[in-house]
């Protein structure tokens, strides 16, 4: 019963790979942009405009490249797209790099890292890098500064090598009271 959009980034002999957004709310528009890639594996930025009781949210998901130089250019592209958007912005995905690096510090200062609002400790690790336990935080949710982050969770998964990242958000000017749950996996 969810609304969804899919943004293909790879199609090799019929084997498809990409990003997807699921929403309990109507998706009124979507767009899939290719991001710079110098590797074989192309990357993308999927946007869905989600209608929450007449208020539009620009929801983005991405999976950045493994190469540091690629990620720098990909973050530049993402920032350009986000800065052109009016309205509320949510960005989530696998960034393939810790949040405190120089590259990741370049993410638009319009956005707030949901985990940083809730003690950026080991409970927020999302991926096990050469380990049996998650020990790095490469999967994140960023929200517009006008959005209130009520909570942030990381839940270990059996269906993925990455943990599920959840943020509970709200806004004070909603017509109806309530929260929205964002999940990145």
C-alpha positions in Angstrom: 0.0 0.0 0.0 3.0 2.4 0.0 3.7 4.8 -2.8 7.1 4.4 -4.3 9.6 5.5 -6.9 12.7 3.8 -8.3 15.8 5.4 -9.8 17.9 3.0 -11.8 21.7 3.6 -11.8 22.9 0.3 -13.3 21.4 -2.2 -15.8 23.9 -4.9 -16.7 22.3 -7.6 -18.9 19.0 -7.1 -17.1 20.4 -7.0 -13.6 19.1 -3.7 -12.3 20.4 -1.7 -9.3 19.5 1.8 -8.0 17.8 3.8 -5.3 14.2 3.7 -4.1 11.9 5.8 -2.0 8.8 4.4 -0.2 6.2 6.7 1.2 2.9 6.3 3.1 2.1 9.8 1.7 1.4 10.6 -2.0 4.4 11.2 -4.2 3.4 13.9 -6.6 6.6 14.1 -8.6 10.0 12.4 -8.9 13.3 12.7 -10.8 16.4 10.5 -11.0 19.6 12.4 -11.6 22.9 10.7 -12.5 25.8 11.7 -10.4 29.4 12.0 -11.5 31.2 8.6 -11.7 34.6 7.6 -12.9 34.1 4.0 -11.9 32.0 1.3 -13.7 29.3 1.5 -11.1 27.3 4.7 -11.8 25.6 6.6 -9.0 22.4 8.6 -8.8 20.3 11.0 -6.7 16.6 10.1 -6.6 14.2 12.8 -5.6 10.5 12.4 -4.6 8.3 15.3 -3.9 6.0 14.0 -1.1 2.7 15.7 -0.2 2.0 15.8 3.5 -1.4 17.3 3.9 -0.6 20.0 1.3 2.9 20.7 2.4 5.6 19.4 0.0 8.8 17.7 1.0 11.7 17.2 -1.3 13.0 13.7 -0.3 16.3 12.6 -1.7 18.1 9.3 -1.5 21.6 8.4 -2.8 24.4 5.9 -2.7 27.7 7.6 -3.2 30.8 6.1 -4.8 33.6 4.2 -3.2 36.3 6.6 -4.5 37.0 9.8 -2.5 37.4 12.0 -5.5 34.1 10.8 -6.9 32.3 11.6 -3.6 33.7 15.2 -3.6 32.1 15.8 -7.0 28.9 13.9 -6.1 28.5 16.1 -2.9 29.0 19.2 -5.0 26.2 18.0 -7.4 23.9 17.1 -4.5 24.4 20.5 -2.9 23.6 22.3 -6.1 20.4 20.4 -6.5 19.4 21.0 -2.9 20.1 24.7 -2.9 17.9 25.1 -6.0 15.0 23.5 -4.1 12.5 25.6 -2.2 10.6 24.0 0.6 11.6 21.3 3.0 14.5 18.9 2.2 15.4 15.5 3.5 18.5 13.7 2.2 19.3 10.1 3.2 21.5 7.3 1.9 24.7 5.4 2.0 27.5 8.1 1.8 30.4 5.6 1.9 32.3 7.9 4.3 32.2 8.9 7.9 30.3 12.2 8.6 33.3 14.0 10.2 35.5 13.9 7.1 36.3 17.0 5.1 34.2 15.7 2.2 31.1 15.1 4.3 31.6 18.5 6.0 30.8 20.0 2.6 27.2 18.8 2.7 24.9 21.8 2.6 24.8 23.6 5.9 21.0 23.9 5.3 20.9 20.3 6.6 21.2 18.7 10.0 22.6 15.1 10.6 19.8 13.3 12.6 22.3 11.2 14.6 24.2 14.3 15.8 21.1 15.4 17.7 21.2 12.2 19.8 24.7 11.6 21.1 26.8 10.4 18.2 27.9 7.2 19.9 28.5 3.6 18.9 24.8 2.9 19.0 24.6 5.0 15.8 27.1 2.8 13.8 25.5 1.5 10.6 28.1 -0.7 8.9 30.6 -3.3 9.9 33.8 -2.4 8.2 36.3 -5.4 8.5 34.5 -6.3 11.7 31.7 -8.5 13.0 30.0 -5.5 14.6 29.0 -2.2 13.1 31.9 0.2 13.7 31.3 3.0 11.2 28.5 5.4 10.3 28.3 5.7 6.6 24.4 5.6 6.4 22.7 8.8 7.4 19.6 10.9 7.3 19.9 14.7 7.0 16.9 17.0 7.4 16.3 20.7 6.7 16.9 23.0 9.7 13.2 23.8 9.8 12.3 20.2 10.7 12.4 19.0 14.3 14.2 15.7 14.8 12.4 13.9 17.7 14.5 10.8 17.7 17.1 8.7 15.9 17.5 4.9 15.9 19.8 2.4 14.3 18.5 -1.2 14.0 20.6 -4.1 12.9 19.2 -6.0 9.9 19.3 -9.6 8.8 18.4 -8.7 5.2 21.2 -6.2 4.5 24.9 -5.8 5.5 23.9 -2.3 6.6 21.8 -1.4 9.6 18.5 0.4 9.2 18.6 4.1 10.1 15.4 5.7 11.4 14.6 9.3 12.3 11.4 10.5 13.8 10.6 14.1 12.6 7.9 16.7 13.1 7.1 20.3 12.2 5.3 22.8 14.4 3.2 24.2 11.6 1.5 21.0 10.5 -2.3 21.1 10.1 -2.5 17.8 12.1 -0.3 16.8 15.1 1.9 13.8 14.6 5.3 12.5 13.6 6.8 11.1 10.5 9.3 8.2 10.5 12.2 8.3 8.0 14.0 5.0 7.3 17.2 4.6 5.3 18.2 1.1 4.4 
